[in-house]
């Protein structure tokens, strides 16, 4: 899975939580924030060798 695909997967999981409660722009902003939090949490618990992938995922989340 590419960083871009992983970013979309994380983003899409959070998107579903907000669809009923917020307008579209608000959903997008909240979903990105949640996905970045998730990536930051993963990065706290991985080895240095995997850091580059997750930094790329975080970058791709920001590009969504």
Secondary structure as UniProt FT lines:
FT   HELIX           3..18
FT   TURN            19..21
FT   HELIX           24..44
FT   HELIX           48..50
FT   HELIX           51..63
//
